[in-house]
C-alpha cells in the first residue's frame, strides 16, 4: 500500500509486542523506521535496509536529544513519532515506594516528554509531522494495584493533548491510542495460569473490573492499526484525540 513511502518514523519501545507490530506495519507501508528500545535484540527479526535499530533509554533527556538530532540529520527530517516505551507496576498504593513511583513515571510520563519535545523541535521548522503516544485505558478508569501505572499513563495522555494544542498552529498533530488488555508479555506476565486470558475477558466484580464486551483480547496488530491510522493522512483533521482500543472494556464513550 506504501501509504508512508518516503517518510521517516521514530519509535520508542520498538522491541516490545506493540512496538514490533507498529514497526512491521510502518515498514510494510513504505516508511523508513528508526526503532529504539533499551535492548534492540528482538528487532533483528525485522532486519532490512529501511530499519535502523538503536538502544535508547528514554529517561535520559540528553541521550534522547542526541539520538533524535542524529536521526534528523541522517534522514533529512522526522515525519512520524510514536511513544511506545512503557513499564508496568502492580503494587498497591501502600506498597509503592518513592523509588517505584519515580521509576514508572520516568519511563511512562517523563520519557514521553523527552521524546516528544525533541521530535517537536525538529518538526516545527518543517511545519509538519504526526506524533502518537501509546497510553492505556487504565489512564481513564481506576484500577486496583495499578495506581502508579494508571497515573503515569494519565499524565502522558494529558501531556500529549496539551502538546497537540501547542503544535496545531505548526501543522503538527498529536494523538493518543489507549490499549486495553493486549496479548503481550506485559499482559501475560500478570497471569497466574493459562486461564488468565479467560478471567480478563470475564472481568472481576470483586476487583471492580469490567470484562471485555467483544469477548477477546486485543492483538498487537489491533493496536498498530490504530496507531497507523492516526499517523496517516486519513486522520489529517484529527488531533488531541484519545482513541480507546479495548474491545469496550472501559465502556468509554
Backbone as a ProteinNet text record, in pm:
[ID]
protein_1_A
[PRIMARY]
XXXXXXXXXXXXXXXXXXXXXXXXXXXXXXXXXXXXXXXXXXXXXXXXXXXXXXXXXXXXXXXXXXXXXXXXXXXXXXXXXXXXXXXXXXXXXXXXXXXXXXXXXXXXXXXXXXXXXXXXXXXXXXXXXXXXXXXXXXXXXXXXXXXXXXXXXXXXXXXXXXXXXXXXXXXXXXXXXXXXXXXXXXXXXXXXXXXXXXXXXXXXXXXXXXXXXXXXXXXXXXXXXXXXXXXXXXXXXXXXXXXXXXXXXXXXX
[TERTIARY]
82.7	0	86.5	201.8	300.2	244.6	156.9	99.4	205.3	311.6	414.5	544.9	534.2	651.1	729.4	860.8	946.8	946.3	866.1	859	954	997.3	1084.1	1005.6	1007.8	935.9	1033.5	1007	1088.6	1001.1	1047.1	970.3	1051.7	984.6	1043.3	969.7	1030.1	966.3	942.5	1028.8	1004.6	1028	1092.3	1120.2	1012.6	912.9	802.1	697.1	592.8	490.4	423	375.6	310.7	412.9	531.1	635	675	692.7	726.9	616	491.8	379.4	373.4	399.6	399	514.2	632.5	748.7	722.6	670	639.6	539.3	436	332.4	386.8	469.2	527	621.5	701.4	789.6	708.8	601.6	515.7	453.2	428.4	366.8	469.5	596.4	697.3	778.5	760.7	835.5	977.6	1064.7	1197.5	1185.1	1217.9	1189	1317.6	1322.3	1429.5	1369.4	1406	1343.5	1436.8	1386.6	1468.7	1401.9	1485.6	1440.5	1564	1544.4	1660.9	1746.9	1682.5	1753.4	1686.2	1764.6	1707	1730.9	1765.8	1795.5	1678.9	1555.3	1438.5	1413.5	1469.9	1448.2	1527.2	1616.2	1694.5	1604.3	1487.2	1395.9	1338.3	1349.9	1297.1	1406.7	1526.4	1641	1611.8	1629.9	1613.5	1676.1	1684.5	1751.1	1678.8	1548.1	1469.7	1455.2	1524.1	1517	1653.1	1654.6	1774.9	1739.3	1810.2	1780.5	1888.8	1846.5	1940.5	1890.7	1982.1	1947.3	1926.9	1820.3	1789.6	1713.3	1757.3	1687.6	1613.2	1480.4	1402	1402.7	1451.1	1454.4	1570.1	1662.1	1779.5	1761.2	1730.8	1697.7	1810.1	1932.7	2045.2	2064.2	2046.5	2062.2	1951.1	1828.9	1717.1	1743.9	1788.2	1816.9	1925.5	2030.1	2141.5	2096.5	2020.4	1976.8	1882.2	1787	1690.7	1757.7	1850	1925.1	2001.8	2062.9	2139.7	2049.3	1933.7	1840.2	1788.8	1752.5	1702.8	1808.5	1934.7	2043.1	2064.4	2056.7	2080.2	1967	1844.9	1727.6	1673	1720	1666.7	1540.9	1501.4	1382.1	1302.6	1230.9	1147.8	1001.4	926.7	787	690.1	725.3	633.5	704.1	636.1	692.1	590.4	634.3	543.4	608.8	546.2	589.9	524.9	604	550.2	616.9	737.5	809.8	724.1	718.3	639.2	678.8	656.3	681.4	557.5	542	424.6	460.8	365	378.2	245	246.4	122.5	118.8	193.1	192.7	70.8	23.6	-79.5	-18.5	-102.4	-51.3	33	-12.6	61.1	195.5	206.2	332.1	423.6	373	450.6	551.7	678.4	784.7	803.2	872.5	904.7	983.4	1076.7	1161.6	1078.9	979.7	895.9	809.8	752.6	671.6	756.2	874.8	963.4	1008.4	1031.2	1071.6	963.9	839.8	729.7	705.6	705.9	684.1	800.2	921.2	1038	1024.9	971	954.6	822.4	712.6	579.5	538.1	589.8	549.7	665.3	772.8	885.2	950.5	955.7	1009.9	931.5	799.2	715.3	746.8	769.4	812	943.4	1043.6	1175.8	1168.4	1100	1094.9	1010.6	891.1	801.4	860.4	923.5	985.6	1097	1180.3	1290.3	1237.9	1133.4	1074.1	1013.8	942.8	876.7	976.2	1092.9	1194.1	1237.6	1229.6	1265.2	1144	1024.9	905.5	856.8	867.3	813.4	871.8	1004.2	1056.8	1007.1	974.7	926.7	775.6	708.5	563.6	484	529.2	453.2	503.6	417.6	455.4	335.5	350.4	244.7	308.6	258.4	309	192.9	215.8	116.1	179.4	109.9	151.6	63.8	126.5	52.4	39.6	-79.2	-107.5	-171.3	-284.3	-354.3	-495.7	-588.7	-722.4	-722.7	-615.2	-603.3	-588.3	-556.2	-547	-683	-789.8	-922.8	-1017.2	-969.3	-1056	-972.2	-1020.2	-941	-919.1	-799.5	-765.8	-699	-737	-668.9	-528.8	-434.4	-294.8	-226.7	-272.2	-211.8	-202.8	-197.7	-204.2	-89.8	31.8	146.7	137.3	103.9	92.5	-18.3	-136.6	-250.8	-225.1	-168	-141.5	-37	64.5	168.3	112.5	23.1	-37.6	-135.7	-205.7	-294.4	-214	-97.9	-11	38.6	79.1	126.8	15.9	-105.7	-220.3	-246	-254.4	-283.8	-167.3	-44.5	70.5	59.4	26	18.1	-92.2	-203.3	-311.8	-269.7	-201.5	-152.1	-49.6	37.4	135.7	65.3	-38.8	-113.9	-174.6	-220.6	-276.3	-169.4	-51	57.4	112.6	113	174.6	77.2	-51.2	-151.5	-125.5	-85.8	-62.5	55.3	137.7	251.4	220.1	93.9	54.7	92.5	122.1	164.8	51.3	18.8	-89.6	-34.8	-99.9	-59	-181.8	-176.4	-290.6	-247.8	-347.7	-323.6	-401.4	-336.8	-404.6	-396.9	-512.4	-519.2	-561	-463.5	-499	-559.3	-640	-681	-592.5	-645.9	-569.3	-529.1	-398.1	-342.7	-247.3	-243.8	-160.6	-13	45.9	188.9	244	375	436.4	397.6	370.2	325.7	194	104.5	-25.6	-12.5	50.1	57.3	142.2	232.1	313.6	232.7	110.6	23.4	-64.6	-59.8	-146.4	-77.6	-154.8	-100.3	-108.1	-190.8	-202.9	-259.3	-285.3	-326.8	-467.5	-544.3	-680.2	-683.6	-565.8	-560.1	-636.1	-624.2	-693.6	-843.9	-893.8	-1038.2	-1088.1	-1009.7	-1052	-1053.9	-959.5	-958.9	-1083.8	-1118.5	-1235.9	-1364.1	-1371.1	-1490.4	-1503.9	-1389	-1393	-1400.3	-1399.3	-1398.8	-1478.8	-1595.9	-1678.8	-1605.3	-1533.2	-1459.6	-1358.4	-1296.5	-1196.1	-1250.5	-1383.7	-1449.3	-1396.3	-1373.5	-1318.4	-1415.9	-1456.7	-1544.6	-1468.4	-1541.5	-1480.4	-1468.3	-1454	-1437.5	-1560.6	-1645.7	-1767.9	-1745.2	-1635.1	-1608.2	-1559.1	-1539.4	-1507.3	-1373.2	-1278.2	-1144.5	-1043.9	-918.7	-810	-764.9	-709.5	-651.9	-523.1	-489.6	-358.2	-271.7	-140.1	-54.4	-88.2	-131.2	-166.4	-290	-383.7	-500.6	-456.1	-360.7	-311.9	-232.8	-149.6	-69.4	-158.6	-268.9	-359.1	-414	-445.6	-497.7	-388.9	-267.1	-154.7	-131.6	-128.5	-103.9	-215.3	-338	-447.9	-423.4	-389.1	-368.7	-245.6	-145.7	-27.7	-57.4	-153.7	-174.6	-257.6	-262.7	-343.8	-493	-528.9	-670	-719.7	-626.5	-660	-610.1	-607.5	-545.4	-610.6	-736.2	-804.3	-833.2	-752.4	-769.1	-644.4	-662.8	-552	-607.6	-525.7	-562.9	-667.1	-686.6	-783.6	-723.9	-810.1	-769.3	-857	-803.1	-881.1	-857.2	-964.8	-957.4	-972	-874.3	-876.2	-877.1	-993.5	-1001.9	-1122.8	-1183.6	-1298	-1417	-1419.2	-1530.2	-1512.9	-1395.8	-1377.3	-1402.2	-1373	-1393.4	-1527.2	-1607.2	-1737.4	-1720.1	-1609	-1569.8	-1642.5	-1698.1	-1772.2	-1678.2
-120.4	0	126.1	120.3	228.7	365.1	368.3	495.3	590.3	533.8	617.3	617.1	592.5	590.4	721.1	708.7	826.1	896.7	849.9	914	845.9	923.5	872.3	866.1	749.3	728.9	697	752.1	725.7	659.8	543.4	468.5	447	453.5	403.9	275.2	193.7	68.6	-24.7	-17.2	-88.6	-238.7	-285.7	-428.3	-502.9	-431.3	-496.2	-545.2	-606.8	-663.9	-561.7	-452.3	-347.4	-275.6	-249.9	-182.1	-256.9	-387.2	-469.3	-464.2	-468.6	-464.9	-331.6	-222	-90.2	-78.8	-126.7	-121.4	-201.1	-321.5	-405.2	-336.2	-278.1	-213.8	-93.3	-14.4	102.8	61.8	-40.9	-90.3	-141.4	-211.2	-264.4	-152.1	-38.6	75.3	168.4	128.2	202.9	303.5	310.3	407.4	359.5	455	425.4	436.6	331.9	323.7	326.9	420.9	427.9	378.8	256.3	187.1	184.1	223.9	227.4	151.8	104.1	39.4	26.5	-11.3	-28.7	-144.2	-246.1	-355.6	-378.7	-386.3	-398.2	-536.1	-634.9	-768.3	-825.7	-807	-865.5	-803.2	-685.4	-618	-682.4	-776	-844.4	-916.3	-961	-1032.7	-942	-810.5	-716.9	-659.1	-711	-652.6	-631.5	-506.3	-470.6	-334.3	-291.9	-165.8	-45	-57.1	57.5	61.5	-27.9	-29.7	2.4	95	128.3	113.3	26.7	-0.5	57.5	115.4	181.1	167.4	133.9	127.9	269.2	288.5	421.6	409.5	485	497.2	630.3	625	747.9	834.8	781.3	860.5	959.5	948	1035.9	1139.4	1260.5	1365.2	1391.6	1401.9	1432.8	1324.6	1199.2	1088.2	1089.7	1118.9	1129.2	1238.9	1355.3	1466.7	1430	1361.3	1325.1	1230.5	1127	1027.2	1088.8	1167.5	1226.7	1330.4	1406.6	1501.4	1427.1	1313.7	1235.3	1178.5	1126.7	1069.2	1177	1292.3	1401.4	1444.8	1448.9	1488.9	1384.4	1255.4	1147.9	1135.9	1161.1	1135.1	1259.2	1376.2	1499.1	1546.9	1481.3	1521.2	1400.9	1416.1	1307.7	1345.8	1259.1	1287.1	1232.9	1117.7	1045.2	1004.7	1018	974.2	895.7	784.8	703	670.4	714.6	683.3	552.7	446.4	316	264.7	309.8	261.3	275.5	168.1	172.9	61	85.4	-15.5	-28.2	-144.8	-175.9	-178.6	-145.3	-164.4	-214.4	-321.1	-378.9	-376.4	-285	-271.9	-192.5	-223.1	-139.4	-3.7	93.5	225.9	216.5	138.1	127.4	58.8	-23.4	-93.5	-16.5	90.6	163.1	255.8	229.2	313.7	436.9	535	653.3	614.1	520.3	478.5	412.2	329.7	262.6	363.8	457.2	562.7	640.9	677.4	755	673.3	542.2	455.7	451.8	434.3	422.5	555.2	664.1	794.9	833.2	792.7	828.9	777.6	656.2	598.9	641.7	618.6	634.2	778.6	870.9	1011.7	1100.2	1101.3	1188.4	1146.1	1016.8	969.3	1022.7	1031.5	1087.1	1235.3	1306.7	1447	1458.2	1380.7	1389.3	1365.8	1259.3	1220.7	1319.5	1351.1	1439.1	1578.7	1627.6	1761	1763	1659.5	1652.9	1640.9	1560.2	1548.3	1680.9	1747.8	1873.8	1980	1981.4	2080.4	2065.9	1944.4	1922.9	1937.6	1907.9	1915.2	2058.1	2141.5	2277.9	2356.9	2358.1	2434.6	2382.4	2253.1	2193.5	2208.4	2247.9	2271.5	2148.7	2034	1911.9	1802.4	1703.9	1590.5	1534.3	1412.7	1346.5	1264.9	1283.2	1212	1135.6	1008.7	927.6	871.3	886.4	826.5	705.2	590.7	471.6	476.6	505.4	519.7	389.9	398.7	280.8	320.4	225.6	256.5	272.2	226.6	246.7	394.6	478	622.3	684	612.9	671.4	599.2	495.6	422.2	370.9	382.7	335.8	185.5	143.4	2.1	-25.8	-134.1	-175.6	-224.3	-191.5	-234.9	-182.2	-69.6	-13.5	139.4	194.6	339.9	410.8	363.8	430.4	420.7	303.5	284.7	371.4	365.1	440.2	590.7	637.2	780.4	827.3	744.4	782.9	787.7	695.7	695	811.3	845.9	961.9	1089.6	1098.8	1214.9	1221.4	1107.1	1103.8	1141.1	1097.1	1129.5	1279.2	1341.6	1484.3	1567	1521	1589.9	1591.8	1476.6	1466.7	1555.8	1565.9	1654	1800.7	1837.7	1975.4	2006.3	1910	1927.9	1947.7	1870.5	1884.1	2022.2	2080.3	2214.7	2316.4	2301.3	2395.2	2382.1	2261.3	2238	2248.9	2261.4	2263.8	2374.8	2491.4	2604.2	2579.2	2481	2446.2	2328.8	2285.5	2176.5	2039.2	2028.5	1901.1	1844.7	1718.3	1653.3	1561.2	1560.9	1475.4	1402.5	1270.5	1190.7	1076.2	1011.1	903.6	779.2	663.7	534.3	471.6	433.1	377.1	230.6	138.8	-3.5	-53.3	-154.9	-231.7	-355.6	-462.1	-585.8	-639.8	-651.4	-688.8	-805.7	-895.5	-1015.9	-983.1	-930.2	-901.6	-961.7	-959.5	-1014.4	-933.4	-804.5	-724.4	-777.3	-816.5	-869.4	-1010.3	-1098.9	-1238.4	-1253.8	-1158.9	-1164	-1146.1	-1095	-1077.1	-1198.4	-1298.5	-1415	-1520.9	-1585.4	-1690.3	-1828.4	-1842.7	-1971.4	-1948.8	-2057.1	-2047.8	-1992.4	-1985.3	-1931.5	-1781.4	-1718.7	-1575.6	-1493.4	-1529.3	-1457.1	-1464.2	-1582.7	-1600.2	-1512.6	-1500.8	-1419.4	-1271.3	-1228.8	-1089.6	-1060.3	-1151.5	-1133.3	-1131.3	-1216	-1223.7	-1103.2	-1046.4	-937.2	-990.6	-898.6	-937.9	-838.8	-882.5	-797.1	-764.3	-862.9	-844.7	-731.2	-717.4	-612.6	-491.1	-486.5	-373.5	-353.1	-463.9	-457.7	-519.2	-438.9	-491.5	-588.3	-673.2	-763.3	-694.7	-774.1	-719	-756.5	-660.6	-691.9	-766.4	-739.2	-809.1	-952.3	-990.6	-1128.2	-1176.6	-1086.4	-1126.3	-1022.1	-1066.9	-975	-909.7	-791.6	-726.2	-797.9	-788.9	-832.2	-707.9	-723.1	-607.1	-542	-621.2	-567.3	-478.1	-511.3	-424.3	-284.3	-279.1	-150.2	-78.8	-154.1	-95.3	-33.7	-99.7	-46	90.4	106.1	234	340.8	301.2	395.2	444.6	352.7	392.9	481.3	454.7	541.8	685.4	703.4	838	905.2	827.2	884.2	927.3	865.3	878.5	1000.6	1026.7	1135.5	1105.9	981.3	950.7	1022.1	1056.5	1128.5	1273	1330.2	1461.5	1573.7	1556.1	1661.4	1615.7	1521.2	1470.8	1504.3	1574.5	1598.4	1607.7	1572.4	1570.2	1463	1367.4	1260.4	1151.1	1083.4	973.5	853.7	762.5	650	525.8	475.7	354.6	232.4	143.5	20.7	-94.3	-119.8	-215.2	-306.7	-316.4	-407.3	-364.9	-237.3	-187.2	-206.2	-247.8	-285.7	-171.4	-49.5	61.8	129.9	79.7	141	288.2	318.6	457.2	509.7	630.5	689.9	731.8
0	0	0	68.3	63.6	103.3	203.1	248.1	302.3	361.3	423.5	343.9	214.5	126.8	138.4	163.3	170.7	304.4	400	531.3	629.6	728.5	834.1	964.3	1028.9	1154.6	1266	1384.2	1502.1	1608.3	1659.7	1759.5	1885.9	1999.8	2124.6	2162.3	2248	2288	2171.9	2069.8	1945.4	1955	2060.7	2073.8	2151.3	2202.4	2271.8	2174	2226.1	2139	2050.5	2109.8	2031.5	1945	1998.9	1923.2	1798.1	1810.5	1693.6	1589.2	1634.1	1541.1	1467.3	1537.9	1474.6	1375	1415.3	1325.6	1198.4	1212.7	1096	1003	1061.9	981.7	906.1	971.9	906.3	793.2	816.2	710.7	592	622.5	516.5	433.8	498.4	430.3	367.6	366.7	293.1	371.2	503.2	582.9	609.2	634.3	687	838.4	911.6	1054.7	1136.5	1228.9	1327.6	1459	1495.6	1607.7	1728.7	1843.9	1964.6	2079.1	2168.6	2291.7	2380.4	2505.4	2591.6	2542.9	2484.8	2418.9	2284.5	2179.4	2044.9	1983	2064.8	2012.1	1932.1	1981.1	1913.4	1776.2	1753.2	1625.6	1512.3	1546.9	1444	1344.7	1390	1300.9	1192.3	1210	1111.5	1022.6	1035.1	964.1	816.1	771	630.7	608.4	484.9	452.8	511	535.3	582.7	733.4	804.3	950.3	1010.3	1104.7	1181.4	1328.1	1400	1540.5	1629.7	1741	1831.3	1974.4	2065.8	2208.2	2261.5	2337.1	2391.5	2521.8	2621.6	2749.3	2747	2738.9	2724	2849.4	2960.4	3083.4	3085.8	2992.4	2988.2	2878.4	2916.6	2821.1	2721.4	2770.4	2682	2577.1	2616.3	2522.1	2417.7	2460.7	2366.5	2264	2312	2221.1	2120.8	2169.9	2081.7	1972.3	2009.7	1911.6	1809.4	1855.8	1763	1673.5	1726.6	1643	1533.4	1571.1	1474.4	1365.7	1406.1	1308.7	1213.5	1268.1	1184	1083	1126.4	1036.3	927.4	963.8	867.2	766.8	811.3	727.6	658.4	699.8	643.5	711.2	819.4	894.5	939.6	1048.9	1102.7	1083.3	1016.9	985.3	1089.1	1147.6	1234.9	1363	1476	1603.3	1682.8	1742.5	1823.3	1956.9	2065.5	2201.5	2245.3	2252.2	2292.5	2419.9	2449.3	2567.5	2693.5	2770.9	2894.1	2989	3117.2	3220.3	3307.9	3367.5	3448.4	3595.9	3679.9	3824.5	3876.9	3956.9	4009.5	4162	4222	4367.7	4413.8	4535	4593.6	4628	4653.6	4690.4	4817.5	4914.5	5040.2	5022.9	4919.6	4892.7	4797.4	4736.9	4635.9	4702.5	4680.6	4735.5	4648.2	4702.3	4622.8	4498.5	4515.8	4404.1	4295.2	4332.7	4233.5	4157.3	4229.7	4166.9	4064.8	4106	4018.5	3897.8	3917.2	3805.6	3698.4	3739.7	3645.5	3573.1	3647.3	3584.7	3494.1	3529.1	3448.3	3305.4	3289.6	3155.8	3094.3	3164.7	3106.4	3085	3165.3	3154	3109.9	3188.8	3155.8	3024.9	2997.8	2870.9	2752.6	2767.3	2660.8	2640.9	2749.1	2739.1	2663.2	2705.2	2642.8	2491.7	2452.9	2312.2	2231.7	2281.5	2207.2	2191.6	2295.7	2289	2185.3	2186.3	2089.4	1946.4	1926.4	1793.6	1748.7	1839.4	1804.9	1761.9	1823.9	1788	1642.5	1590.6	1450.2	1358.1	1408.7	1325.6	1304.4	1405.8	1397.4	1280.4	1260.2	1146.1	1011.1	1004.2	879.1	863.6	972.9	975	931.1	975.7	950.3	1043.1	1065.3	1148.4	1221.4	1269.8	1345.2	1456.6	1578.9	1696.9	1760.6	1790.6	1861.4	1987.7	2098.3	2225	2253.9	2276.1	2317.2	2469	2515.1	2657.7	2708.5	2774.9	2827.5	2867.1	2855.8	2905.9	3057.6	3123.3	3268.5	3303.1	3203.5	3228	3254.1	3215.8	3227	3320.5	3389.6	3481.2	3597.7	3722.8	3836.3	3832.2	3869.2	3876.8	4011.1	4074.3	4196.6	4163.4	4248.8	4235.8	4108.8	4057.5	3937	3943.9	4063.5	4077	4006.3	4024	3961.6	3809.9	3760.6	3616.3	3558.1	3619.5	3567.5	3572.9	3683.2	3696.3	3595.3	3571.8	3475.9	3333.7	3301.3	3168.4	3152.2	3260.4	3254.4	3231	3295.7	3276	3131.6	3076.6	2938.2	2840.3	2870.3	2785.3	2782.2	2898.8	2902.5	2849.5	2873.5	2815.2	2663	2603.2	2458.1	2403.3	2473	2428	2437	2544.7	2558.1	2449.6	2422.1	2315.6	2181.8	2158.3	2034.8	2018.5	2128.2	2123.5	2087.1	2146	2120	1977.8	1924.1	1793.3	1676.5	1706.3	1599.5	1498.7	1545.2	1454.4	1360.7	1393	1308.3	1214.5	1213.1	1125.2	1176.2	1306.2	1365.3	1450.4	1427.5	1500.5	1608.6	1725.1	1837.3	1889.9	1891	1932.5	2023.8	2082.7	2178.7	2138.4	2148.5	2140.8	2279	2332.3	2467.4	2460.7	2457.7	2451	2582.5	2570.2	2686.3	2695.3	2750.1	2765.2	2628.7	2607.1	2477.6	2496.5	2401.6	2412.2	2393	2498.7	2503.8	2632.9	2647.3	2768	2891.4	2874.8	2988.6	3043.5	2954.4	2995.6	3051.7	2978.2	3022.2	3147.3	3172.1	3292.8	3420.1	3406.7	3523.2	3548.6	3461.1	3475.7	3561.3	3645	3731.9	3668.6	3564.7	3495.6	3355.5	3283.2	3144.4	3126.9	3233.2	3223.6	3248.5	3255.9	3282.9	3180.5	3053.7	2949.2	2964.1	2999.3	3018.3	3132.1	3239	3352.4	3314.7	3233.4	3188.8	3106.1	3017.4	2932.2	3014.9	3117.4	3201.3	3294	3335.4	3432.6	3574.1	3670.3	3811.3	3894	3939.9	4025.2	4155.1	4207	4331.8	4321.4	4203.8	4184.1	4108.7	4093.5	4027.4	3885.3	3816.1	3681.1	3581.8	3483.8	3380.7	3291.6	3225.4	3128.3	2993.3	2888.7	2753.9	2671.6	2637.2	2563	2431.9	2361.9	2236.2	2256.8	2385	2420.5	2364.8	2353	2309.7	2353.7	2365.4	2394	2263.6	2275.5	2158.3	2118.4	1991.1	1945	1926.6	1927.4	1899.9	1765.9	1669.3	1538.1	1546.2	1636.5	1656.2	1698.3	1788.3	1836.7	1727.6	1656.6	1549	1441.1	1407.8	1306.3	1346.6	1474.4	1522.6	1522.8	1559.1	1556.4	1414.1	1317.3	1179.1	1124.7	1164.8	1122.1	1167.1	1293.9	1346.5	1287.2	1249.5	1185.3	1041.8	980.2	836.5	799.3	668	615.3	626.4	653.1	677.8	803	891.3	1014.8	1009.1	888.6	867.1	946.5	986.4	1063.6	1206.9	1253.8	1390.8	1470.7	1581	1674	1815.3	1912.5	2054.4	2085.3	1993.7	2015.6	2103.2	2177.4	2265.8	2231.3	2150.6	2100	2186.2	2247.3	2328.9	2238.7	2246.3	2167	2267	2325.2	2436.4	2429.7	2312	2299.7	2381.3	2422.6	2503.3	2651.9	2697.2	2837.4	2935.6	2896.9	2990.8	2970.6	2877.5	2846.6	2816.9	2747.2	2721.7	2599.4	2611.9	2500.1	2390.5
[MASK]
+++++++++++++++++++++++++++++++++++++++++++++++++++++++++++++++++++++++++++++++++++++++++++++++++++++++++++++++++++++++++++++++++++++++++++++++++++++++++++++++++++++++++++++++++++++++++++++++++++++++++++++++++++++++++++++++++++++++++++++++++++++++++++++

